[in-house]
């Protein structure tokens, strides 16, 4: 529970520093959860992009190597 209190206090402080507007506990919690969801979504997109590019990258490298062999 103490960890949540500190996290909410930190969110309130940062929000106030950036916008000079105060938040109550529920608004701070919403902001914290929204930030966590956004970070999770970005991480998932990054993993999906990497999973897609990895096989593509392998095929491109293999194609380049085969082209070099046939050019010799």
N, C-alpha and C positions, 0 to 999 in steps of 0.2 A: 504494500500500500504506500509505503514511503517513496518507493521508486516512482509510482504514478504521480504523487504529489510534486516531486522534484521535476519530473518531465513536464507536467502541466505548468509549473512555475516558469520553467525555461521557455516553453512555447509562449506564454504570456509576455515574458520579458522581451523575447526576440520580436514578437509581433508589435509590441509597443515601440520598440526602438525603430522599427521600419515604418510604421504608419502613425505613430503617436496616438493610437486608439487602444483602449483597454479591452480585454476579453474576460468573460466570466468562465467558470470551470467547464461548462458544457461546450462553449465555443472553442475553448482551448483544446478540449478533447477531440472535437470534430476536426480541427486543424491538424492535430497530431495524427489522427487516423487517416485523414486524407493524404497527408504527406507519406505515411507508411504505405498506403495503397499505391500511390504514384510510384514510389521507389520500387515496389514489388512488380508493378506492371512494366516499368522500364527494364528491370532485370530480366523479366520473362521475354520481352521483345529482343533484348540483346542475345539471350541464349538461343532463341528461335532463329535469329539472323545468322548466328555463328553456325548452328546446325545445318542451315541451308547452304551457306557459303563454303563450308568445309568440303563436302563432296564435289561441289563445282570447282573449287580451287584445285583439288586433286586431279580432276579430269583435264583442266587447263594445263597443269604441269605435265601430265602424261602426254597430252597432245603436243606440247612444245618439245618434249624429249623425242617423241616419235618423228616429228618434223625434222629435227636436227639429224637424226639417224638417216632418214631418207635423203637428206640434202648432201650427205657426205659422198 
